[in-house]
Amino acid sequence: MPDARHLPQPPVSGDDLDLTLLRTFLAAHRAGSMTRAAAELGLSQPGVTAQIRRLERRLGVTLFHRGGRGLTPTAAGDELALRIGPHLDALTAALTELAATAGAPFTRTVLLGGPPELTAVRVLPSLAELYPRGLRVRVTTGLADDLLAELAGGGLDLVVSTIRPRGRALTGVPIADEEFVLVATPQLAAGLDRDRLAADPVEVLGNLPVVAYSEELPIVRRYWRHVFGRPVPRVPPAVVVPDLRAVAAACAAGAGYSALPRYLIGDLLDTGRLVLLHEPEDPPINTFYLAWRSSAVPHPAVDAVRAHLAASAARW
């Protein structure tokens, strides 16, 4: 079978291409293993393998290279996952909502983990349609490594993570990106020569107070490295607070400049309380992943939250 980057038109009718085959393929692609996909879907490993081979025959392409270390998607497999993933996630969410509307209650509390800022501003609001239908959720916030360890140990059902899960125990799929921007109040920005900022950031920003998430200035340092190609000046930060919402509030109060996720400060930018100091062509980007245990037994409540988050994250 050819290994094609662009999928050919399947030589079958739409009715003949069972959605079950696509769902099984997507589970295997995301899990990186027939065994983990089988556990997730409640099928046998030979059953998953047979469905994948059946789909490959229908499409006329090879979707996976099989090896001792699991599955490696071909270019055609990656393209198929990219094409169908958002649609199957949206379909799952729609079917879950229809079931809930018909009176099917959520019978299990969902244990959800994520970074505090994104969880408060994006994750929990995106589940608003599910709360009136009986969704119960308990949230743990913290650092990605800690949350993923708790997920692997069975203490959480789902985690929105700022790092890609590693190993076979967890499955993670990218769901959204955050863009970091350099901001300060209009008053602090007024005295800066922005035309010289890219050429000589140390001269322009070197004496400006910094507001940071931690003493190590992780986000500000990353912005300087990525955009300016040099380390941030060794100036003690004016304010250190381990919550990006508080960093934004301190910046808006005039404490200094910082690098912050654009999604988090949209209102402050819209009202003019903060302004962009720099608009590079290639801003720093961070990817969010939705993660779950590869061997977790499917449950309607967890599946509903997972599908809803995957479908709504495109609007974050």
C-alpha positions as a Markdown table, in Angstrom:
| # | Residue | x | y | z |
|---|---|---|---|---|
| 1 | Met | 0.0 | 0.0 | 0.0 |
| 2 | Pro | 1.3 | 3.5 | -0.8 |
| 3 | Asp | 2.4 | 5.8 | 2.0 |
| 4 | Ala | 0.9 | 9.0 | 0.7 |
| 5 | Arg | 1.0 | 12.4 | 2.3 |
| 6 | His | -2.3 | 13.4 | 0.8 |
| 7 | Leu | -5.1 | 10.9 | 1.3 |
| 8 | Pro | -6.8 | 9.7 | -1.9 |
| 9 | Gln | -10.6 | 9.7 | -2.3 |
| 10 | Pro | -11.7 | 6.4 | -0.7 |
| 11 | Pro | -13.0 | 3.9 | -3.3 |
| 12 | Val | -16.2 | 3.4 | -1.3 |
| 13 | Ser | -19.3 | 5.2 | -0.5 |
| 14 | Gly | -19.7 | 7.3 | 2.7 |
| 15 | Asp | -22.1 | 4.7 | 4.1 |
| 16 | Asp | -19.5 | 2.0 | 3.7 |
| 17 | Leu | -16.8 | 3.9 | 5.7 |
| 18 | Asp | -17.9 | 3.1 | 9.2 |
| 19 | Leu | -17.3 | 5.9 | 11.8 |
| 20 | Thr | -16.3 | 3.2 | 14.2 |
| 21 | Leu | -13.2 | 2.6 | 12.1 |
| 22 | Leu | -12.3 | 6.3 | 12.2 |
| 23 | Arg | -12.8 | 6.4 | 16.0 |
| 24 | Thr | -10.6 | 3.4 | 16.5 |
| 25 | Phe | -7.9 | 4.8 | 14.2 |
| 26 | Leu | -8.0 | 8.2 | 16.1 |
| 27 | Ala | -7.7 | 6.4 | 19.5 |
| 28 | Ala | -4.7 | 4.4 | 18.2 |
| 29 | His | -3.1 | 7.5 | 16.7 |
| 30 | Arg | -3.5 | 9.4 | 20.0 |
| 31 | Ala | -2.4 | 6.6 | 22.2 |
| 32 | Gly | 0.5 | 5.4 | 20.1 |
| 33 | Ser | -0.3 | 1.8 | 20.8 |
| 34 | Met | -2.9 | -0.7 | 19.7 |
| 35 | Thr | -3.0 | -2.1 | 23.3 |
| 36 | Arg | -3.6 | 1.3 | 24.9 |
| 37 | Ala | -6.2 | 2.1 | 22.3 |
| 38 | Ala | -8.0 | -1.2 | 23.0 |
| 39 | Ala | -8.1 | -0.5 | 26.7 |
| 40 | Glu | -9.5 | 3.0 | 26.1 |
| 41 | Leu | -12.2 | 1.7 | 23.7 |
| 42 | Gly | -13.0 | -1.4 | 25.7 |
| 43 | Leu | -12.0 | -3.7 | 22.8 |
| 44 | Ser | -9.5 | -6.5 | 22.4 |
| 45 | Gln | -6.1 | -5.6 | 20.9 |
| 46 | Pro | -6.6 | -8.0 | 17.9 |
| 47 | Gly | -10.0 | -6.2 | 17.4 |
| 48 | Val | -8.3 | -2.8 | 17.2 |
| 49 | Thr | -5.6 | -4.2 | 14.8 |
| 50 | Ala | -8.3 | -5.7 | 12.6 |
| 51 | Gln | -10.2 | -2.4 | 12.4 |
| 52 | Ile | -7.1 | -0.4 | 11.5 |
| 53 | Arg | -6.2 | -2.9 | 8.8 |
| 54 | Arg | -9.7 | -2.7 | 7.5 |
| 55 | Leu | -9.6 | 1.1 | 7.3 |
| 56 | Glu | -6.2 | 1.0 | 5.6 |
| 57 | Arg | -7.7 | -1.3 | 2.9 |
| 58 | Arg | -10.7 | 1.0 | 2.5 |
| 59 | Leu | -8.5 | 4.1 | 2.0 |
| 60 | Gly | -5.7 | 2.4 | 0.1 |
| 61 | Val | -2.9 | 3.8 | 2.3 |
| 62 | Thr | -0.7 | 2.7 | 5.2 |
| 63 | Leu | -1.6 | 4.6 | 8.3 |
| 64 | Phe | 1.0 | 3.2 | 10.8 |
| 65 | His | 4.4 | 1.7 | 10.8 |
| 66 | Arg | 4.3 | -1.2 | 13.3 |
| 67 | Gly | 7.4 | -1.7 | 15.5 |
| 68 | Gly | 8.6 | -3.1 | 18.8 |
| 69 | Arg | 8.2 | 0.3 | 20.4 |
| 70 | Gly | 4.6 | 0.9 | 19.4 |
| 71 | Leu | 3.0 | 2.6 | 16.5 |
| 72 | Thr | 4.6 | 5.3 | 14.3 |
| 73 | Pro | 2.0 | 7.2 | 12.2 |
| 74 | Thr | 2.8 | 7.6 | 8.5 |
| 75 | Ala | 2.4 | 10.9 | 6.8 |
| 76 | Ala | -1.0 | 9.7 | 5.6 |
| 77 | Gly | -1.9 | 8.7 | 9.2 |
| 78 | Asp | -1.0 | 12.1 | 10.6 |
| 79 | Glu | -3.0 | 13.9 | 7.9 |
| 80 | Leu | -6.0 | 11.7 | 8.5 |
| 81 | Ala | -5.8 | 12.4 | 12.3 |
| 82 | Leu | -5.5 | 16.1 | 11.6 |
| 83 | Arg | -8.6 | 16.0 | 9.3 |
| 84 | Ile | -10.9 | 13.9 | 11.4 |
| 85 | Gly | -9.9 | 14.7 | 15.0 |
| 86 | Pro | -11.8 | 17.9 | 15.5 |
| 87 | His | -14.9 | 16.6 | 13.8 |
| 88 | Leu | -15.0 | 13.4 | 15.8 |
| 89 | Asp | -14.4 | 15.3 | 19.0 |
| 90 | Ala | -17.2 | 17.7 | 18.2 |
| 91 | Leu | -19.5 | 14.8 | 17.2 |
| 92 | Thr | -18.8 | 13.0 | 20.6 |
| 93 | Ala | -19.6 | 16.3 | 22.4 |
| 94 | Ala | -22.8 | 16.7 | 20.4 |
| 95 | Leu | -24.0 | 13.2 | 21.1 |
| 96 | Thr | -23.1 | 13.6 | 24.8 |
| 97 | Glu | -25.2 | 16.7 | 25.0 |
| 98 | Leu | -28.1 | 15.1 | 23.2 |
| 99 | Ala | -28.0 | 12.2 | 25.7 |
| 100 | Ala | -27.9 | 14.7 | 28.6 |
| 101 | Thr | -30.8 | 16.6 | 27.1 |
| 102 | Ala | -32.8 | 13.4 | 26.9 |
| 103 | Gly | -32.3 | 13.0 | 30.6 |
| 104 | Ala | -29.2 | 10.8 | 30.9 |
| 105 | Pro | -27.6 | 12.1 | 34.1 |
| 106 | Phe | -23.9 | 12.3 | 34.9 |
| 107 | Thr | -23.3 | 9.7 | 37.6 |
| 108 | Arg | -19.7 | 10.3 | 38.4 |
| 109 | Thr | -17.6 | 13.3 | 39.6 |
| 110 | Val | -14.9 | 14.3 | 37.2 |
| 111 | Leu | -11.4 | 15.0 | 38.7 |
| 112 | Leu | -9.8 | 17.6 | 36.6 |
| 113 | Gly | -6.3 | 19.2 | 36.9 |
| 114 | Gly | -4.8 | 22.2 | 35.2 |
| 115 | Pro | -2.8 | 25.5 | 35.6 |
| 116 | Pro | -4.8 | 27.9 | 37.8 |
| 117 | Glu | -5.0 | 30.7 | 35.4 |
| 118 | Leu | -6.1 | 28.8 | 32.3 |
| 119 | Thr | -8.5 | 26.7 | 34.4 |
| 120 | Ala | -10.2 | 29.8 | 35.8 |
| 121 | Val | -10.3 | 31.8 | 32.6 |
| 122 | Arg | -10.9 | 29.2 | 29.9 |
| 123 | Val | -11.4 | 25.6 | 31.1 |
| 124 | Leu | -14.2 | 25.9 | 33.7 |
| 125 | Pro | -16.2 | 28.5 | 31.7 |
| 126 | Ser | -16.0 | 26.3 | 28.6 |
| 127 | Leu | -17.9 | 23.6 | 30.6 |
| 128 | Ala | -20.9 | 25.9 | 31.3 |
| 129 | Glu | -23.3 | 23.9 | 29.2 |
| 130 | Leu | -22.6 | 20.7 | 31.2 |
| 131 | Tyr | -23.2 | 22.1 | 34.7 |
| 132 | Pro | -27.0 | 22.4 | 34.5 |
| 133 | Arg | -27.1 | 18.8 | 33.2 |
| 134 | Gly | -25.7 | 17.4 | 36.4 |
| 135 | Leu | -21.9 | 17.6 | 35.8 |
| 136 | Arg | -19.9 | 17.4 | 39.1 |
| 137 | Val | -16.2 | 18.4 | 38.8 |
| 138 | Arg | -13.4 | 18.7 | 41.4 |
| 139 | Val | -10.4 | 20.7 | 40.3 |
| 140 | Thr | -6.8 | 20.5 | 41.3 |
| 141 | Thr | -4.5 | 23.3 | 40.1 |
| 142 | Gly | -0.7 | 23.3 | 40.1 |
| 143 | Leu | 2.5 | 22.6 | 38.1 |
| 144 | Ala | 2.2 | 20.4 | 35.0 |
| 145 | Asp | 4.7 | 17.7 | 36.3 |
| 146 | Asp | 2.9 | 17.3 | 39.6 |
| 147 | Leu | -0.5 | 17.1 | 37.9 |
| 148 | Leu | 0.6 | 14.5 | 35.3 |
| 149 | Ala | 2.1 | 12.4 | 38.1 |
| 150 | Glu | -1.2 | 12.5 | 40.0 |
| 151 | Leu | -3.0 | 11.6 | 36.8 |
| 152 | Ala | -0.8 | 8.6 | 36.1 |
| 153 | Gly | -1.4 | 7.5 | 39.7 |
| 154 | Gly | -5.1 | 7.6 | 39.3 |
| 155 | Gly | -5.8 | 10.7 | 41.4 |
| 156 | Leu | -7.1 | 12.6 | 38.4 |
| 157 | Asp | -9.2 | 11.8 | 35.3 |
| 158 | Leu | -8.1 | 14.6 | 33.0 |
| 159 | Val | -5.3 | 17.2 | 33.0 |
| 160 | Val | -4.8 | 20.3 | 30.9 |
| 161 | Ser | -1.0 | 20.4 | 30.8 |
| 162 | Thr | 1.6 | 22.9 | 29.6 |
| 163 | Ile | 3.9 | 20.0 | 28.7 |
| 164 | Arg | 3.4 | 17.0 | 26.5 |
| 165 | Pro | 2.9 | 13.8 | 28.6 |
| 166 | Arg | 5.7 | 11.2 | 28.1 |
| 167 | Gly | 5.6 | 7.5 | 28.3 |
| 168 | Arg | 2.9 | 5.0 | 27.5 |
| 169 | Ala | 0.9 | 5.4 | 30.7 |
| 170 | Leu | -0.7 | 8.7 | 29.5 |
| 171 | Thr | -2.2 | 9.9 | 26.3 |
| 172 | Gly | -2.0 | 13.6 | 25.5 |
| 173 | Val | -3.3 | 15.6 | 22.5 |
| 174 | Pro | -2.6 | 19.3 | 21.7 |
| 175 | Ile | -5.8 | 21.4 | 22.1 |
| 176 | Ala | -4.7 | 25.1 | 22.1 |
| 177 | Asp | -1.8 | 27.5 | 22.0 |
| 178 | Glu | -1.1 | 30.5 | 24.1 |
| 179 | Glu | 0.9 | 33.5 | 22.8 |
| 180 | Phe | 3.1 | 35.5 | 25.1 |
| 181 | Val | 3.2 | 39.3 | 24.8 |
| 182 | Leu | 5.3 | 42.0 | 26.4 |
| 183 | Val | 3.2 | 44.6 | 28.2 |
| 184 | Ala | 3.2 | 47.6 | 30.6 |
| 185 | Thr | 0.9 | 50.5 | 31.4 |
| 186 | Pro | 0.6 | 53.3 | 28.9 |
| 187 | Gln | 2.4 | 55.6 | 31.4 |
| 188 | Leu | 5.5 | 53.3 | 31.6 |
| 189 | Ala | 5.5 | 52.7 | 27.9 |
| 190 | Ala | 5.3 | 56.4 | 27.0 |
| 191 | Gly | 9.0 | 57.0 | 27.7 |
| 192 | Leu | 10.2 | 54.0 | 25.7 |
| 193 | Asp | 11.8 | 54.2 | 22.3 |
| 194 | Arg | 9.9 | 51.3 | 20.7 |
| 195 | Asp | 11.7 | 51.7 | 17.4 |
| 196 | Arg | 15.0 | 50.8 | 19.2 |
| 197 | Leu | 13.5 | 48.0 | 21.3 |
| 198 | Ala | 14.2 | 45.2 | 18.9 |
| 199 | Ala | 17.7 | 46.5 | 18.1 |
| 200 | Asp | 18.8 | 47.2 | 21.7 |
| 201 | Pro | 16.3 | 45.8 | 24.3 |
| 202 | Val | 18.8 | 46.1 | 27.1 |
| 203 | Glu | 19.1 | 49.9 | 26.6 |
| 204 | Val | 15.3 | 50.4 | 26.3 |
| 205 | Leu | 14.1 | 47.9 | 29.0 |
| 206 | Gly | 17.2 | 47.4 | 31.2 |
| 207 | Asn | 16.1 | 49.9 | 33.8 |
| 208 | Leu | 12.4 | 49.2 | 33.7 |
| 209 | Pro | 11.1 | 47.3 | 36.8 |
| 210 | Val | 9.9 | 43.7 | 36.1 |
| 211 | Val | 6.9 | 41.8 | 37.5 |
| 212 | Ala | 7.4 | 38.1 | 37.5 |
| 213 | Tyr | 5.9 | 34.7 | 38.3 |
| 214 | Ser | 9.0 | 33.6 | 40.2 |
| 215 | Glu | 12.4 | 34.9 | 41.1 |
| 216 | Glu | 13.9 | 33.1 | 38.0 |
| 217 | Leu | 11.7 | 35.2 | 35.6 |
| 218 | Pro | 10.8 | 32.0 | 33.6 |
| 219 | Ile | 8.3 | 33.7 | 31.2 |
| 220 | Val | 10.1 | 37.0 | 30.8 |
| 221 | Arg | 13.4 | 35.1 | 30.3 |
| 222 | Arg | 11.8 | 32.9 | 27.7 |
| 223 | Tyr | 10.5 | 36.0 | 25.9 |
| 224 | Trp | 13.9 | 37.7 | 25.8 |
| 225 | Arg | 15.6 | 34.5 | 24.5 |
| 226 | His | 13.0 | 33.8 | 21.9 |
| 227 | Val | 12.4 | 37.3 | 20.6 |
| 228 | Phe | 15.6 | 39.3 | 21.4 |
| 229 | Gly | 18.1 | 36.4 | 21.3 |
| 230 | Arg | 19.8 | 37.4 | 24.5 |
| 231 | Pro | 19.4 | 36.9 | 28.3 |
| 232 | Val | 17.1 | 39.2 | 30.3 |
| 233 | Pro | 19.1 | 41.8 | 32.3 |
| 234 | Arg | 20.0 | 40.7 | 35.8 |
| 235 | Val | 17.7 | 43.1 | 37.6 |
| 236 | Pro | 15.8 | 42.0 | 40.8 |
| 237 | Pro | 12.1 | 41.9 | 40.0 |
| 238 | Ala | 9.9 | 44.6 | 41.6 |
| 239 | Val | 7.1 | 42.1 | 42.3 |
| 240 | Val | 7.1 | 38.3 | 42.4 |
| 241 | Val | 3.8 | 36.5 | 42.7 |
| 242 | Pro | 3.1 | 32.9 | 41.6 |
| 243 | Asp | -0.2 | 33.6 | 39.8 |
| 244 | Leu | -0.3 | 35.2 | 36.3 |
| 245 | Arg | -3.5 | 36.9 | 37.1 |
| 246 | Ala | -1.8 | 38.7 | 40.0 |
| 247 | Val | 1.2 | 39.5 | 37.7 |
| 248 | Ala | -1.2 | 41.1 | 35.3 |
| 249 | Ala | -2.9 | 43.1 | 38.1 |
| 250 | Ala | 0.4 | 44.4 | 39.4 |
| 251 | Cys | 1.5 | 45.4 | 35.9 |
| 252 | Ala | -1.8 | 47.2 | 35.4 |
| 253 | Ala | -1.2 | 49.1 | 38.7 |
| 254 | Gly | 2.1 | 50.4 | 37.3 |
| 255 | Ala | 4.5 | 48.0 | 39.1 |
| 256 | Gly | 6.5 | 47.2 | 36.0 |
| 257 | Tyr | 6.5 | 45.3 | 32.7 |
| 258 | Ser | 6.1 | 41.6 | 32.1 |
| 259 | Ala | 5.5 | 38.9 | 29.6 |
| 260 | Leu | 2.0 | 37.4 | 29.9 |
| 261 | Pro | -0.4 | 35.1 | 27.9 |
| 262 | Arg | -2.5 | 37.2 | 25.5 |
| 263 | Tyr | -5.7 | 35.3 | 26.4 |
| 264 | Leu | -5.3 | 36.3 | 30.1 |
| 265 | Ile | -5.1 | 40.0 | 29.6 |
| 266 | Gly | -7.6 | 40.7 | 26.7 |
| 267 | Asp | -9.8 | 42.9 | 28.9 |
| 268 | Leu | -6.8 | 44.9 | 30.1 |
| 269 | Leu | -5.6 | 45.5 | 26.6 |
| 270 | Asp | -9.1 | 46.3 | 25.3 |
| 271 | Thr | -9.6 | 49.0 | 28.0 |
| 272 | Gly | -6.1 | 50.4 | 27.6 |
| 273 | Arg | -4.9 | 49.6 | 31.1 |
| 274 | Leu | -2.0 | 47.7 | 29.5 |
| 275 | Val | -0.4 | 48.2 | 26.1 |
| 276 | Leu | 1.9 | 46.0 | 24.0 |
| 277 | Leu | 5.5 | 47.1 | 24.2 |
| 278 | His | 6.6 | 45.0 | 21.2 |
| 279 | Glu | 4.9 | 43.0 | 18.4 |
| 280 | Pro | 7.4 | 40.5 | 17.0 |
| 281 | Glu | 6.7 | 38.5 | 13.8 |
| 282 | Asp | 7.4 | 35.3 | 15.7 |
| 283 | Pro | 6.1 | 35.6 | 19.3 |
| 284 | Pro | 6.7 | 32.9 | 21.9 |
| 285 | Ile | 4.0 | 30.2 | 21.8 |
| 286 | Asn | 3.2 | 27.6 | 24.4 |
| 287 | Thr | 1.0 | 24.5 | 23.6 |
| 288 | Phe | -1.7 | 23.1 | 26.0 |
| 289 | Tyr | -2.3 | 19.4 | 26.0 |
| 290 | Leu | -5.3 | 17.5 | 27.2 |
| 291 | Ala | -4.1 | 14.3 | 28.9 |
| 292 | Trp | -5.7 | 11.2 | 30.3 |
| 293 | Arg | -4.6 | 7.7 | 31.4 |
| 294 | Ser | -4.3 | 5.4 | 28.4 |
| 295 | Ser | -5.7 | 2.5 | 30.3 |
| 296 | Ala | -8.6 | 4.4 | 31.8 |
| 297 | Val | -12.0 | 2.7 | 31.5 |
| 298 | Pro | -14.3 | 5.0 | 29.5 |
| 299 | His | -17.0 | 6.8 | 31.5 |
| 300 | Pro | -19.7 | 9.1 | 30.0 |
| 301 | Ala | -19.0 | 12.0 | 32.4 |
| 302 | Val | -15.2 | 11.9 | 31.8 |
| 303 | Asp | -15.8 | 11.4 | 28.0 |
| 304 | Ala | -18.2 | 14.4 | 28.0 |
| 305 | Val | -15.7 | 16.7 | 29.6 |
| 306 | Arg | -12.9 | 15.5 | 27.5 |
| 307 | Ala | -14.8 | 15.9 | 24.2 |
| 308 | His | -16.2 | 19.3 | 25.3 |
| 309 | Leu | -12.8 | 20.7 | 26.2 |
| 310 | Ala | -11.2 | 19.4 | 22.9 |
| 311 | Ala | -14.0 | 20.9 | 20.9 |
| 312 | Ser | -14.1 | 24.3 | 22.7 |
| 313 | Ala | -10.4 | 24.8 | 22.9 |
| 314 | Ala | -10.2 | 25.9 | 19.3 |
| 315 | Arg | -12.0 | 29.1 | 20.5 |
| 316 | Trp | -9.6 | 29.8 | 23.4 |
